């Protein structure tokens, strides 16, 4: 592309489209049913994950939004507008998860 103005418009369109897809994914994620942990047995995996802080998202808002938009287009439904849903602030700034360090020995260069 040789024209900076055209590249600028292309980047703007990509940014707005990305924001739209993420907002559709956020709205779809908000509509998911909340799991009820009390109905599960005491030793269930979901109860352990809830006690340890959870796993986070199973799918990114971008991917979920893209799937919702493709499904709406395939079914011939109206395309959703989306809505950004804010998440609560973290209680700690340390978001790293504990992972055991595994040292892999490096091979010597010949």
N, C-alpha and C positions, 0 to 999 in steps of 0.2 A: 504494500500500500504506500503510495507516494504522497498523498495529501494528509497533512496533520489534522485538518478539520474532520475529514472522514474517519480517521482513526479515533479521534476524540468522541465522535458520535457513536461509533461502534462500542467503545469502552463504556460509555454512558448507558447504552442499551443493555450491555451485558451485566452491568451493576444493578440496574433496575430489575432485570429479569431474575437475577440471583436473589435479590431481596424479596421479590414476589414469590418465588418457589419456596424460600425458607419460611415466609409468613404462612403459606398454605400448609407446609409441614408442621409448623407450630400449632396452627389451629386444629389440624388432624390429630396431633399428639394430645392436645388438651381434651379432645372428644373421646379418647380411649377410656374404657372402664378402669376404675381404680381397683386393684386386686384386694380382696378381703383376706387378710392373714389369719383371722380368727377361725375361719372355716377349714383351715389346713391342719394336718396332724402336727404334733409338737416337733417332731424331728425333720420336718420338711425342709428342703433346700431353700425355699423362698424365705422361710422364717430366719434361717441363718444369715442370708444375705441382708435382710432388713436390719438385723441386729448389728451387722458389721458395717453398715453405712450404704449398702446397695452397690449395684454395678454401674449405675448411670444409664444412659440411653442405650436401647438395643439397636436403634437405627437413627441416623442423623436426620435433622429436620429437612435438610436439602433433599436427601434421597426419598424420605417419606412424602414430601411435597411433590416431587417429580412423579412418584407413583400415583398419587391422588389425581394429579392433572392428567396423566396418561389414561387412567381409568375413567375419568369424567369425559374425556374426548372420545374414548372407545365406545362408551355407553350412549353418547349423544346428549349428555347432560350439560347443564350450564357450568361454565368454568368457575370454580370458587375464587373469591377475591383474596382470602387469607386474612390473618390477624396475628400480629406479633404478641406473644404472651411472655411477659417478663418472668424470670426465675428468681427465687429468693437469693439474697446475698449469701455467700458462703460464711460459715462460722469461723473458718480459719483460712489463712492465706496459703497454707501448706496443702496443696492439692495432689501431691505426689502419693502414689500408692506404694506400699512396701513390696518389694520384689527381691527374692534371693539373688545375690550376685553369683553368676557362673563365670568362672574364668576359663576361657578357651586358650590353650597354649598356641602361640603363634609359630608358624613354621619358619625356619631360618631361610633367608634368601641366599641363593647360591651365587 
